[in-house]
Amino acid sequence: MAIELDIKKLEGLQPVLVKNNPAAHSNLYIETYGCQMNVADSEVVVSILNGEGFNLTENYKEADLILINTCSIRDNAEQRIFNRLNEFKALKKQKKGLLVGIIGCMAERLKENLLEKEKLVDLVVGPDAYRDLPKLVKEAEGGQRAINVLLSREETYAEISPVRLDKNGVSSFVSIMRGCDNMCAFCVVPFTRGRERSRKPETILNEIRELLDNSYKEVTLLGQNVDKYNWNEGEVSFAKLLEMTAQLSPQLRVRFSTSYPQDMTDEVLHTIAKYPNICKYIHLPVQSGSSEILDKMKRGYTREWYMDRISAIKRIIPDCAISSDFITGFCGETEQDHQQTLSLMDWVGFEFAYMFKYSERPNTYAARKLPDDVPEEIKSRRLDEIIELQHKLSHISNKKDLGKTFEVLIEGVSKKSDDRLFGRNSQNKVVVFNKKDNQIGDYVMVKVNDCTSATLHGEIVE
Ligand code: SAM
């Protein structure tokens, strides 16, 4: 069974920094699917509509406007969203005037088809058109077809102060760039999110200062390929932006996602090593361990190049945890290619991985030129094998932490016991430990005394 951890439904999140608009006349309910970028985008959308008289509700039955922020990355992500739209269709019959809108990647990919298909939605808004939402909502209220799916070369929503939708008030996503120019053969992102563009650094730092003022302790800088962050033709690189962020406060933890093997420089690695508050964790998607498949995927690097980047991480940041993404059963993948993926996983010893079966996406290079020729049962078997290996690798990595003491940022109360808290260490591992007089948002030192493949367990030490 596939582990689809990046297709999370973040339904009914408790807003933390909602500026309740006293002049609000309507309720907005928003559901977010897919990647962290979508979470950050939903926060921008809520901010835009908050200023236009919409207050956020956690109960979709109270909503006047329901928005679904969508993901197109794999076919099953889209199917889940169609099922949800059908549920809302029933609600629309009961509640006159209720508007349902689809925003984000599926809106961009399917455009007017969504308005036409069984009249499931009233408005369709792509990822670069959120500033137009107030106008589009009015058009939809007037019974018009409301759609804007224009992609932009400039839009970064730079100065919009997002309304935080996270539950804990401790860690937040901050978007530093939009779009992707990589054109990997399998990937729909360049079609749904447009060209790469970087956000002005001052606006990023101001957003983080506002988070610090509101007691946040951790930010994750987001982009499809953060290593390509580039403001004003080299004036501010990703390494520089990381450094400027880390210098805002030693109390602030800095994370980032996603790095790209071809573009990740030693300068970035040295910056991570230099600042204790830049977390020692890198998500570096490899997709396959076979150079032939990487070539077909148009990833722009080989197995050897990837291994060189891993060696550089281990040399420059010895305590760094590394995770990755894998696609099994890409076009033409042989048993030997698959074995190469397994051997690369073993060689690196990843702490964690997101693993997927290849899903052909319309209009991508692979859909146009390469037959999706690995049978479903072989894709599933290979996926099972990499999941099993990853469990073993995660467990091995966690066992190495037994007896070590880590600084942990407390994020909440453990699901399994009210007497225990959880947080993450710099390496992004979840640590569960005994409760003392500490609050969510505190840093504590925890000594690890037990583990599973997913979690470290320990006790607070003074
Ligand atoms: N920008 C990142 C990169 O490629 O380096 C990742 C972006 S994507 C939102 C997250 C992951 O989804 C990818 O790394 C890949 O493993 C997976 N993915 C993307 N397209 C896919 C497809 N057509 N079928 C299966 N998995 C896919």
Residues whose N, C-alpha, C, O or C-beta is under 5 A from the ligand:
A	BS01	SAM	C35 I73 R74 F186 C187 Q224 N225 T258 S259 P285 D325 F326 I327 F356 K357 Y358 S359 E360 R361
